[in-house]
Amino acid sequence: MEISELYDLIGKELAGELSEVEREVLHAWLAQATEEERLVYDEIRLFWQGPKPVANPADTARAFDRLLARIDEAEQPAPAGEPTPQATEADETGGRVVAMPRASRWRRLWLAAASVAVLATGGTVAYRQYAAAHTGAAPLSYEERTNPRGTKSKVLLADGTAVWLNADSHLWFPATFSGARREVYLEGEAFFDVKRNEQMPFVIHVGRHEVRVLGTSFNVKAYQDDDAVETAVVTGRVAFIRAALPAAAKRDTIYVVPDQKVVYSKASHELRVEQVNGLDYAAWNQRSLIFQATPLAEVAKTLERQYNVTVRFEDERLRNCRLTGRFKDQSLREVLRLIEMTRAFDFELHNNSLLIKGLGCDSEAPERLTI
């Protein structure tokens, strides 16, 4: 296995994004790993579980640079007649550098460990800043917009692109765009109205995948705890670029046009295209909630994010029920009263805790309820 594939798998394991197939591949490697390789793997996990590192991507990138400088220094040959020392010290990103022989065979493994550490703790933005500094490119200054649960916001980017950021979401974007592409990073959900520029494509990084356009309007939903990544198009054409799978040599690209949605399954890695009403996916930034035969488990996630509540089910079978309904600028209690009219559910709402009760639905043929 290539070392890049290895630390990609380890990074996904730490982030909780490892599929069953990838987990089998990683465990197979661990079963035949050398003592040194196993030590690096264990230290990466210790790094992740240790004190929380700096949150600013630029600070993380600089700390990563200092870490690599110490690795370089540790690999310098010792003066003749002196024993090869070992170093153990804390690194600035919050983890540790363990006892490390001065031997070039370690460098490749430690670079992998350091790369996973910075990717896991500082994110792709920090790593790209580090890479830019070491390839002669001018590093970009990234800003972060964070929306907690129950809030939404609009961001106007330097090129005139408008971004509506949904609740419980994060957007990283440069103060100015330069180079061949306009690149931003998203975790959560956002609606984009991209200013057209055929000479500089607009790229949204969602995990290891990309959404690429020239100028169009579309919605991207990419929450870490969701089972899928979705992109729905209102105008123009959008390319969804899936990261290469562990056994593949290239990435897959699928194009979607207005009133289409591409769905990427994190579990199966499958891509599919569905016919939808694109405008429904822009409705949330106009204070509307639209459900189309949506499993109640997904409805619960939406309510948690939009109204900043914790949702529990008295009967787990309720998760299989599917709900169709439209709500416009209504409070949580108003939404719940309307859902109660189906006579399939009861609710208990205390402070920020919502309990959904009811008889449940047949898991083989879930009931479809329309409001």
N, C-alpha and C positions, 0 to 999 in steps of 0.2 A: 504494500500500500504506500502511495506517495505521502510524504510528511504533511503536505498541504491538505490532503484528504483527511489525514488523521486528526490534525488539530481543528479542522472544520467539524468533524464528528464530535470531538470532545467539547468544543464550544457549544454545539447544539444540545449536548447532554446537559451541560451546566445550565443552559437557558430553558430546559424542559421542552425542547422542540424535536427530540429524537424520535423517529418513527420506529416501529418494531423491526423492520428490515435493517435500518441503520444500527439499531441497538445490537442486533445479532452480529453485524460486521465488526462493530467496536469490541464486543466481548470475545469474538474469535481472535482479534488482534491481541487483546490482553492475555489470552490463554497462551500465546506463543511469544509474548514480548520478552526482551532481555531484562536483566535486573536494572540496568540503567534506564531503559525505556519505561519500565514500571515506576521507577522513582520519579521520573519527570511527570508521569500521569498523576501520581499521588500528590506531588507538589502543586500541580495546577489546581487540583481539588482543594488543597489546603489554602491556596491563594484565594480562591473563590469564596471559601467559607470564613476567611479572616475578616479583619476590620474593613468597613466600607471605604473604598478609595475616593479620591477626589471626583466630583461629579462633572466639573467643567471639561469638555473635550480637549480644549487647548492645553490645560494643565496635565491631563492624562497623557497626551501626546508627548509633552516635554519630559514627563516622568519616564515614559517608555524609552525616550532617547537616552536619558541618563542610565537606565537599566542596561541598555545595549552597550553603552560606553564602558560600564563596569565589567560586562562579559568580555569585551575586547581586551581590557586591561588584565583580567584574570588569565587570559590565554597567552600572554607574553611569556616567553621561555624564562625560567629561573636562571640566575647566575650559576656558572659551573660550580659543582660541589655542594650546592644548596638543595635541600629537599624541596619537592614540589608542594607548595602550600595549598591549603584549602580555605575557602572563605565562606563565612556565614554572616549575613547581615540583613537588616530590613531594607526594603526598597520603598521609594517615595510614593508608589501607588497604593501602598497599604498592605502588600503581601510580603513574602520573604524570599531571599535567595539562599538556598541551602548549600551545604558543603559541596564544592564544585571542583573537581580535578582540573588542572590546567592542561587540557588535551583538546585538540581541534575536533575530535570526534564528538565532543559534547556540544559544539557550537550549534550544529543543525538542530539538535533536540531542544537546546535552550532557547533558540530563536523561535521554535514552534511554541514552547511554553509561554514565552513572553508575548508572542502574538496573540495567543488565546487569551492571556490575561488582559491585554489592553482592549481586545475586541469585546470581551465579556464585561469589562468594567467601564470602559470609556466609549464603547460603541464604534460603529463603522466610521463616523465622522472623525473621531480622534485618530484612528488608524490612517485615514486618507490624508489628514494633516501631516502626520509623520511621514507618510510615503512621499507627499509633495515636497517636503523639505529635503528629502534625500534623492530626489530625481531632478532637482533644479527648477521644478515648477513653483509658482508663487502660491503659498498656502492661503486658502480662503478663510475668512473670519466668519464663523457660523454663529447665528443667533438661535435661541430656543424659545418656542412658544408652547406653554403647557396649560391645558385646560383640565381642572379637576372635574369630578363627577358633578353633574347638575349645571355645567356652564358651557357656553359656546362662544366663539370669537371669530372675527374676520381679520385676515392678514393680507396686506398688499405688498407683494414682492417687488424687488428693484426693477424688474422688466415690465411691470404693469400687470402681471398675473395676480388674480384674486383667489384667495384660499379661505374657505369657510371651515374652521376646525371644530369638530364635534366634541362632546363631553368625553372625559377620560382619555384624552389624546395628546400626542406630542408631535411637534413639527420642528425640524432643524433646517435652516435655510441660510445662505450666505448674504452678507450685507450688500454685495454686488456680485453679478455673474461675470465670469471670465472663462476663457478657454473654449473648447468645442461644444460643451454641453452645459445646460442649466440643470444643476442637480440639487435635489432636496431629499430629506429623509423623513419618513412618516411611521409612527406607531399609533394605531387607533383608526379614526375615520376622518376623512376630509373630502369636501367637494372643491374641485379645481376648475377655474375658468382661465385657461392658459392663453397668454398673449402669443400670437403666432409669430414664429421666427424660423424660417426654413433652414437658415444657416446654423442655428443653435438649437438642437432638439431639447425638449424638456423631459427630464428623467426623475421619477420618484422611486426611491429605494424603499422597499418594504421587506425587511429582513434581507434574505439573500436574493430576492427577486426584484424585477424592475417593471415599472410602467412607463412607457416612452411615447411621447406625442410631439407634434410640431405646434399645434394650436387647436384646442378643442375644449369642451366642457364635459366633465365626467366625475363620478364618485368612486373613491377607493375606501374599502373597509378592511383593515388589517390589524385587528386587536390580537395581542399575544395569546390570550386565553380562548380565542375562538377556534373552531375546527377548520375554518377555511379563510382564504383571502379572496375578496370579491372586487371587481371593477365593473361598474355599469356606465354606459355611455349615453350622453344626451345629444351632443353634436360632434361631428368630425369622426376620426378613426383613432383607435388606441391600440398599441401593441403591448401585450403582457408577455414578459420574458421570464420564463421559469429557470431558476438556477439549475446547473447540471446535476443530475442524480449521481450518487456515489459510483455506479457502474457505467455511467455515460461519459462521453468525451465532450459533448457540447450541450448548450442550453436550447430549450424549446421556445419558440415564439408563436403566439396566436394573436390574430387581429380581430377586433370587435368594432362594430359600427353602431349608429344610434339605435336605441331600443334593444340592445343586446347586453348581456352580462357574462363575463368570464369568471368562473369559479375554480379556484385551485384548492384541492383537498390536501391538508397537511399530512393526513394519515396515509393516503394511498398515492400521493403525488400526482393524481390525475387532474387533467384540465378538461373543463366542459364549458360549452357556450349555451346560454338560455335566452329565449325571447322574453323581454320584459317591457314595462313602460318606464323608459329612462327617467322621466320627470318624477316618478315616485321616489327615486333615489336622491333627488335634490330637495325633497319635501321637508326633511328634518331641519334644514337651515331656515325654514319658514315656520318653525314651531309646530310642525305636523308630525304625527306618527302614523305610518301606514303598514299594515300587516296583511300579507297575502298567503293564506294557508300556512302561517308561520307556526312552527312548534312552540308550545308554551315555554319551553326551556329558553328559547331565543327571545321570546317576549319578555321573560323575566330579566335577562341580561340588559335588554334595552331599557326597561324601567329602572334598573339599578343605576345605569349610566346617566339617564336623563334626569332622574329625580333624586339621585344620591340616597338610595335606600338599599338595604340588604333584604333579598328575597329568599324565602324558604318554602318548601313544599311539604304539606302534611302527608301526602301520598305521592311517592315518586312516579306513579303511573300518570299523574297529571302532566308530566313533562311531554307526553306523547300527543296530547291534544293539540289541534291546529286551530289557529284563530285568524279570522279575516275581519278587518275593521279599519276605519279611518278616524283619527282624532286630531282636532285642530285647536291649538292654543288652549289646552285644558289642563287643569291641575291633576295631580295623581289621584285624589279622591274622586274627581269627576270621571276619570278614565276607569277606575275600579267600579264605580256605580254602573257605568254603561256595560262593562263586561259581566257584571252580576245579572244583567237583564237576560243573559243567555240561560240562566237558571242552572248552569253547570258548575259554577264556582261560588265559594264564599271567601271573604277576606278578613283578616285581622291586621289593622295598621296601628302600630304603637311607635310614636316618635319616628325613627328611621328604620324600623323593622317591619317587613311585610310578610305575613304568612298566607299562602294560598291553600285553600281547602276545597274539598269536593269529592265526588265519587270516583273520579279517575276515568280513563278511557281504555278501550281495548287496544293493547299494544300491536295486535295484528292488523287492526283496521281503525286507526285513531279517528275519533270523532272530529268533524270539521264544523266549527262554530262561526257564524257570521253575525256581525253586529250591524 
